[in-house]
């Protein structure tokens, strides 16, 4: 039973990076363009990182922070719209969404790495001192 739970946790921890890599390699084979492949992988794997952060939060603290994640996404979107409007004077939805989505990749990728390291250290310290 413990190995089954460990396998499930491992799948949730590795899916975003594995998904990013698979998307990148497939796009690289199709387009032969490294930059476009990287951007496509970044765009498509953002949702994987958001979901992975959600499940890491549940795993570490035992409760869902899905509402907080949605609130963070909404606030980031509003900030991007206001900044774009202030700079350009008009809102070009595709540019705003692209910037918003790539910024979310950066935020949730860093959150994923941070939570993974935190979870590993917390588990190691709990196991060591208990």
N, C-alpha and C positions, 0 to 999 in steps of 0.2 A: 504494500500500500504506500509506503514512504517513497519507493522508487517511482511509482506512478505519479504522485504529487510532485516530486522533484522533476520529472519529465515535463509535466504541464507547466511548471514555473519556468523551466529552461526554455521551453518553446516560446512563452511570452517574452522572455528576456532577449531572445535571439532573433525573433521575427523581424523587427524593424531593420536591423543591420543586414540581415540576410535578404530581406525584401529589397532594400536599397541596392545591394550588390547585384542581385538577380536582374532587377530593372535596368541598372547601368550596363551590365554585360549584354543583355538582350538588345538594348538600344544601340550599343556600340557595334554589335554585329550587324544590325540592320542599317544604321546611318553612316557608320565609319567616321563619325564626328564626335570627338571626346567631349567637347564643351556642351553640345546639344544633349548628348547622352547623360552627362552629369546633371544638367538642369532638369531633364525629364525624370531622372531617378529621384532628384530632390523633390520635385513637385508631386510625384506619385507616392513617395514613401512618407510624406508628411503625416498623412492620416494614420499610418502605422505607428509612428512615434507618439502621436497624441493618444492613441489607444493603449500603447505600451506604458506610457506614463500613468494613465488611469489605472491600469492593472498593477503597476508597481506601487502606487499609492495605496491601493486596496491591500496588497500583500504586506507592505511595511506597517501600515497603521490600522488595518482591519476595518476600514470604512471607506465609502465612496466619496470622492471629491469631484464627481462629474459636473455638478452644478457650478462649482468654483472654476473648473476648466472652461466650461461654456462662458462664464462671466469674463474670464481672462481673454478668451477669444473675441468676445463682443467688445470689450474695452480696447483691445489692440486694433480691431477693425475701425472703431470710432476715431481713434487717434490717427490712424493712417488716412482716413477720409478727411479729417480736419486739416492735417498737415498738407495733404495733396491740394485741397481747396485753397489754403492760404498761399501756397507756392505758385500754383498754376492758375488760380482764379476760376477754374471749372473742374468738375470731377470726371475723370476718364476711368470708368469702372474697371476695365480690363487691366490698366496699369496699377490701380489701387489694389485690386484683388491679387495680382501677381506679387506685388511688394508685401502685402499682408501675408500671403501664403508662404512666401520664402522666409519672412521674418519668423513666422510660426515654426517653420522647420528648424531654424536656428535655436529658438527658445526651447522647443520640445526635445530637440537633440541634446542640448546641454542639460535639460532637466532629466532626460533618460540616463545620460552618463552619470550625472550627480546622484540620482536615486539608486542606480545600480551599485555604485561604489558605496554609498551610504548603507544600503541594504546588506551588502556583503560584510562591511565592517561591523555593522550592528549585530548581525548573526554570529560573526566570529567572536565578538566581545561577549555576547550573551552566552555562547557555548563555552568560552574560556572561563568566565567568572561565575558560572552557575554549577 
